Amino acid sequence: FWPADRHMVGKDIVRFHAVYWPAFLAAAGLEPPRRVFAHGWWTVEGQKMSKSLGNVVKPADMIARFGLDPVRYFLLREVPFGQDGDFSQAAMVRRINTDLANDLGNLGQRVLSFIQKNAGAAVPRPGELTAEDRRLLDAAAGLLAQMRPELAAAQSFNRALEVVFQVVAEANRYVDVQAPWTLRKTDTARMETGLYVLAETIHG
């Protein structure tokens, strides 16, 4: 596992890890990390975290209240990695409600519950795909290729997640345009193709 691809440090100790540490490694005949990347600081409601102010945010408390994955999502999505960011309970709740519940969660709930009730609880076989179908499928299939440069170049976790949620937004628009609840009465084959496209998009 050595040399390390990424050596993450706080921005206040860059000198020690980008100058002294590589020198120590060179003296020992070892390769230095391939990249040293300094992350920023989190403030709370615009103030520096301080025990004396009593505004320290405890990760265990956040996880107990919001859950592990929502906390991870907020920290990666809210602020460009490497820059300082401000934490607030309101921002956490807003991000969880808007992105995870309303956009992603609602998409999954609408599509999967509709498949459960109207397609025998199984992803239907698609019919002929339209240009709109292919656009959405291609957008989902191309996510990894778009995300990798964002992660490799500058640890742009927020940009990588923005790319994901652009596809989520496209999928929600697709549901509204296709209106499978109407197609159920007028064109079941088209309904099934649309549900297949959406299920593949969520899966991808």
C-alpha positions as CSV (number, residue, x, y, z in Angstrom):
1,F,0.0,0.0,0.0
2,W,3.0,2.4,-0.3
3,P,3.6,4.9,-1.6
4,A,0.2,6.4,-0.7
5,D,-1.8,7.8,-3.6
6,R,-3.3,10.5,-1.3
7,H,-2.0,11.9,1.9
8,M,-4.7,14.0,3.6
9,V,-3.8,16.6,6.2
10,G,-5.3,19.7,7.8
11,K,-4.3,22.9,6.0
12,D,-2.6,24.2,9.2
13,I,0.1,21.4,9.1
14,V,0.9,21.4,5.3
15,R,4.5,22.4,5.9
16,F,5.2,19.4,8.1
17,H,3.6,16.9,5.8
18,A,4.6,18.4,2.4
19,V,8.2,19.4,3.4
20,Y,9.5,17.6,6.5
21,W,7.7,14.2,6.1
22,P,8.9,13.7,2.4
23,A,12.4,14.6,3.5
24,F,12.3,12.0,6.3
25,L,11.0,9.4,3.8
26,A,13.7,10.2,1.3
27,A,16.4,9.9,4.0
28,A,15.0,6.5,4.7
29,G,15.0,5.5,1.1
30,L,11.2,5.5,0.8
31,E,9.0,7.1,-1.8
32,P,6.9,10.1,-0.7
33,P,3.1,10.1,-1.1
34,R,2.1,10.7,-4.7
35,R,-0.1,13.7,-3.6
36,V,-0.5,15.7,-0.4
37,F,-4.0,17.3,-0.1
38,A,-5.0,19.7,2.6
39,H,-8.6,19.8,3.7
40,G,-10.3,22.9,5.1
41,W,-11.9,23.6,8.4
42,W,-15.5,23.4,9.5
43,T,-17.0,26.3,11.3
44,V,-20.3,26.2,13.2
45,E,-22.9,28.9,12.5
46,G,-20.0,31.1,11.3
47,Q,-17.8,30.6,14.3
48,K,-14.7,28.5,14.8
49,M,-15.4,25.3,16.8
50,S,-14.3,25.9,20.4
51,K,-14.7,23.9,23.6
52,S,-14.9,27.2,25.5
53,L,-17.9,28.3,23.2
54,G,-19.4,24.9,23.6
55,N,-20.2,24.7,19.9
56,V,-18.2,21.5,19.0
57,V,-20.2,19.2,16.7
58,K,-19.8,15.6,17.8
59,P,-19.9,13.2,14.8
60,A,-21.4,10.4,17.0
61,D,-24.3,12.7,17.9
62,M,-24.9,13.7,14.3
63,I,-24.9,10.0,13.2
64,A,-27.3,9.1,16.0
65,R,-29.7,11.8,14.9
66,F,-29.4,11.7,11.1
67,G,-27.8,8.4,10.3
68,L,-24.3,7.6,9.0
69,D,-24.9,7.8,5.2
70,P,-26.8,11.2,5.4
71,V,-24.0,12.6,7.5
72,R,-21.4,11.4,5.0
73,Y,-23.4,12.8,2.1
74,F,-23.7,16.2,3.8
75,L,-20.0,16.5,4.5
76,L,-19.0,15.5,1.0
77,R,-21.7,17.5,-0.8
78,E,-22.1,20.7,1.1
79,V,-18.6,22.3,0.6
80,P,-15.9,21.9,-2.0
81,F,-13.2,19.7,-0.4
82,G,-10.2,21.7,0.6
83,Q,-12.2,24.8,1.4
84,D,-13.6,25.9,4.7
85,G,-17.2,25.1,5.3
86,D,-19.9,26.2,7.7
87,F,-22.0,23.6,9.6
88,S,-25.5,24.2,10.8
89,Q,-28.3,21.9,11.8
90,A,-30.6,23.8,9.3
91,A,-28.2,23.2,6.4
92,M,-28.0,19.5,7.3
93,V,-31.8,19.1,7.4
94,R,-32.2,21.1,4.2
95,R,-29.7,19.0,2.3
96,I,-31.2,15.7,3.6
97,N,-34.7,16.7,2.8
98,T,-34.0,18.3,-0.6
99,D,-31.5,15.9,-2.1
100,L,-31.9,12.6,-0.3
101,A,-35.6,12.5,0.5
102,N,-37.3,14.7,-2.1
103,D,-35.1,14.0,-5.1
104,L,-33.5,10.6,-4.8
105,G,-35.9,9.0,-2.2
106,N,-39.0,10.2,-4.0
107,L,-37.7,8.9,-7.3
108,G,-37.1,5.5,-5.9
109,Q,-40.3,5.3,-4.0
110,R,-42.4,6.4,-7.0
111,V,-40.8,4.0,-9.5
112,L,-40.4,1.0,-7.3
113,S,-43.9,1.2,-5.7
114,F,-45.4,1.6,-9.2
115,I,-43.5,-1.4,-10.5
116,Q,-44.7,-3.4,-7.4
117,K,-48.3,-2.5,-8.0
118,N,-48.5,-2.4,-11.8
119,A,-45.8,-4.7,-13.2
120,G,-46.0,-7.8,-11.1
121,A,-43.2,-6.6,-8.7
122,A,-40.6,-7.2,-11.4
123,V,-38.7,-4.9,-13.8
124,P,-40.6,-5.2,-17.1
125,R,-39.0,-6.1,-20.4
126,P,-38.6,-3.0,-22.6
127,G,-40.1,-2.4,-25.9
128,E,-38.6,-0.1,-28.6
129,L,-36.5,2.7,-27.0
130,T,-37.1,6.3,-27.9
131,A,-34.5,9.0,-28.1
132,E,-35.6,10.3,-24.7
133,D,-35.2,6.8,-23.2
134,R,-31.7,6.5,-24.6
135,R,-30.7,9.9,-23.3
136,L,-31.6,9.0,-19.8
137,L,-30.0,5.5,-20.0
138,D,-26.8,7.0,-21.5
139,A,-26.7,9.7,-18.8
140,A,-26.9,7.0,-16.0
141,A,-24.4,4.7,-17.8
142,G,-21.9,7.6,-18.2
143,L,-21.9,8.6,-14.5
144,L,-18.7,6.7,-13.6
145,A,-16.7,8.2,-16.5
146,Q,-17.8,11.7,-15.4
147,M,-17.2,11.2,-11.7
148,R,-13.7,9.7,-11.9
149,P,-12.0,12.8,-13.2
150,E,-13.7,14.9,-10.5
151,L,-12.4,12.5,-7.8
152,A,-8.9,11.9,-9.2
153,A,-8.0,15.5,-10.2
154,A,-8.8,17.5,-7.1
155,Q,-10.9,15.3,-4.7
156,S,-14.0,17.2,-5.9
157,F,-16.5,15.1,-4.1
158,N,-19.1,17.8,-4.3
159,R,-18.8,18.0,-8.1
160,A,-19.0,14.2,-8.4
161,L,-22.2,14.2,-6.4
162,E,-23.6,17.1,-8.4
163,V,-23.2,14.9,-11.5
164,V,-25.2,12.1,-9.8
165,F,-28.0,14.4,-8.8
166,Q,-28.2,15.9,-12.3
167,V,-29.2,12.4,-13.5
168,V,-31.6,12.1,-10.6
169,A,-33.2,15.4,-11.6
170,E,-33.5,14.1,-15.2
171,A,-35.1,10.9,-14.1
172,N,-37.7,12.8,-12.0
173,R,-38.5,15.0,-15.1
174,Y,-38.8,11.8,-17.2
175,V,-41.3,10.3,-14.7
176,D,-43.4,13.5,-15.0
177,V,-43.3,13.5,-18.8
178,Q,-43.9,9.8,-19.2
179,A,-46.7,9.8,-16.6
180,P,-46.9,6.0,-16.2
181,W,-50.1,6.4,-14.2
182,T,-51.7,7.6,-17.4
183,L,-50.0,5.0,-19.7
184,R,-51.3,2.3,-17.4
185,K,-54.8,3.0,-18.9
186,T,-53.8,3.8,-22.5
187,D,-50.5,2.1,-23.5
188,T,-49.2,-0.6,-21.1
189,A,-46.3,-1.5,-23.4
190,R,-45.0,2.1,-23.3
191,M,-45.6,2.1,-19.6
192,E,-43.4,-1.0,-19.2
193,T,-40.6,0.5,-21.3
194,G,-40.6,3.6,-19.3
195,L,-40.5,1.7,-16.0
196,Y,-37.6,-0.4,-17.4
197,V,-35.7,2.8,-18.3
198,L,-36.3,4.3,-14.8
199,A,-35.3,1.1,-13.0
200,E,-32.1,0.8,-15.0
201,T,-31.3,4.5,-14.3
202,I,-31.8,4.0,-10.5
203,H,-29.8,0.7,-10.6
204,G,-27.0,2.4,-12.6
